[in-house]
Amino acid sequence: MEAKAIAKYIKMSPTKIRPVLDLVRGKDLEEALTILKFTPGKGTEFVEKLVQSAAANAENNHEMDVSKLYVAEIYANQGPTMKRWRAGAQGRAGRILKRSSHISVVLKER
């Protein structure tokens, strides 16, 4: 039995979020939430909220024991990229890519 949660269209690139995900992959739920709470860095708020959502799904929808849960899978994939332009020198334009990501969490019981 597993519980999932997915956050889509997070306005941050996956390369900035992945180091945070590596910290909690494979950890128990309580330990993962503690790590996320006290880790400074980009994306920790999004990931913490998503892990809490997956835990709530496990408890309420799948009737799993919260004390036995651990982060089985967690990953960030590339979402759509918004293309923007910034004025450059001599009439040129510089391209700005505003990347987004989709984050997925799977919790399982030990």
C-alpha positions as CSV (number, residue, x, y, z in Angstrom):
1,M,0.0,0.0,0.0
2,E,1.3,3.4,-0.9
3,A,0.1,7.0,-0.6
4,K,1.0,9.7,-3.2
5,A,1.0,13.4,-3.5
6,I,1.9,15.5,-6.5
7,A,2.6,19.3,-6.7
8,K,2.5,20.6,-10.3
9,Y,3.7,23.9,-11.8
10,I,6.0,24.9,-8.9
11,K,7.7,28.1,-10.1
12,M,11.2,26.9,-9.4
13,S,13.6,24.9,-11.5
14,P,14.0,21.2,-10.7
15,T,17.8,21.5,-10.4
16,K,17.2,23.8,-7.4
17,I,14.7,21.5,-5.8
18,R,16.6,18.2,-6.3
19,P,19.2,18.7,-3.5
20,V,16.4,19.2,-1.0
21,L,14.7,16.0,-2.2
22,D,18.0,14.0,-1.8
23,L,18.0,14.9,1.9
24,V,14.7,13.2,2.7
25,R,14.6,10.3,0.2
26,G,14.4,7.0,2.2
27,K,13.9,8.7,5.6
28,D,11.1,8.0,8.1
29,L,8.2,10.5,7.9
30,E,9.0,12.3,11.2
31,E,12.7,12.6,10.4
32,A,12.0,13.9,6.9
33,L,9.6,16.6,8.2
34,T,12.2,17.6,10.9
35,I,14.9,17.8,8.2
36,L,12.7,19.9,6.0
37,K,11.7,22.2,8.8
38,F,15.2,23.1,9.8
39,T,16.9,23.2,6.4
40,P,17.5,26.6,4.9
41,G,17.3,26.6,1.2
42,K,15.1,27.0,-1.8
43,G,12.1,24.8,-2.2
44,T,12.0,23.4,1.4
45,E,8.5,25.0,2.0
46,F,7.1,23.3,-1.1
47,V,8.5,19.9,-0.3
48,E,7.5,20.1,3.4
49,K,3.9,20.9,2.5
50,L,3.9,18.1,-0.1
51,V,5.2,15.5,2.3
52,Q,2.6,16.5,4.9
53,S,-0.1,16.2,2.2
54,A,1.0,12.7,1.3
55,A,1.0,11.8,5.0
56,A,-2.6,13.1,5.3
57,N,-3.6,11.1,2.2
58,A,-2.0,8.0,3.8
59,E,-3.8,8.5,7.1
60,N,-7.3,9.5,5.8
61,N,-7.7,7.8,2.4
62,H,-5.7,4.6,2.9
63,E,-5.9,4.1,6.7
64,M,-2.2,3.6,7.1
65,D,-0.3,4.0,10.3
66,V,1.5,7.3,10.3
67,S,4.3,6.2,12.7
68,K,5.4,3.5,10.2
69,L,5.5,5.7,7.1
70,Y,8.7,6.5,5.2
71,V,9.5,8.4,2.0
72,A,9.8,5.6,-0.6
73,E,10.1,7.8,-3.7
74,I,10.5,11.6,-4.2
75,Y,11.4,13.3,-7.4
76,A,11.1,16.5,-9.3
77,N,10.5,16.6,-13.1
78,Q,10.6,19.4,-15.5
79,G,7.4,21.4,-16.0
80,P,6.6,23.9,-18.7
81,T,9.1,26.7,-19.3
82,M,7.9,30.3,-19.8
83,K,9.9,32.2,-22.3
84,R,10.6,35.8,-21.7
85,W,12.8,38.5,-23.3
86,R,15.0,41.2,-21.8
87,A,16.3,44.1,-23.8
88,G,20.0,43.8,-24.6
89,A,22.7,46.0,-26.0
90,Q,22.5,47.4,-29.5
91,G,18.9,46.5,-30.1
92,R,19.3,42.9,-29.3
93,A,17.2,40.8,-26.9
94,G,18.3,38.3,-24.3
95,R,16.3,35.2,-23.6
96,I,15.0,34.5,-20.1
97,L,13.7,31.0,-19.3
98,K,11.4,30.8,-16.3
99,R,11.4,27.1,-15.5
100,S,8.8,25.2,-13.5
101,S,8.7,21.7,-12.0
102,H,6.4,18.9,-10.9
103,I,7.2,17.2,-7.6
104,S,6.0,13.8,-6.6
105,V,6.1,12.0,-3.3
106,V,5.3,8.3,-2.5
107,L,5.0,7.2,1.1
108,K,5.0,3.5,2.1
109,E,4.7,1.6,5.4
110,R,7.7,-0.3,6.8
